């Protein structure tokens, strides 16, 4: 089977705004 994991990555831009980015990891 194939598992798709959605991982939230903390990200702060140059303005100091805390934004959450999501990365999709496909695990075989």
C-alpha positions in Angstrom: 0.0 0.0 0.0 0.9 3.6 -0.2 0.7 6.0 2.7 0.5 9.7 2.4 1.6 11.7 5.4 0.8 15.3 5.8 3.5 17.0 7.9 3.2 20.6 9.1 6.4 22.5 9.0 6.7 25.7 11.0 7.8 28.6 8.8 8.5 32.2 9.6 8.9 34.8 6.8 11.0 37.9 6.8 8.2 39.9 8.2 8.1 37.7 11.3 4.7 36.2 10.5 4.5 32.6 11.7 3.0 30.5 8.9 2.5 26.8 8.7 3.6 24.9 5.6 2.5 21.4 4.8 4.7 18.9 3.2 3.3 15.7 1.7 5.4 12.6 2.3 4.7 9.5 0.3 5.8 6.4 2.1 6.0 3.3 -0.1 
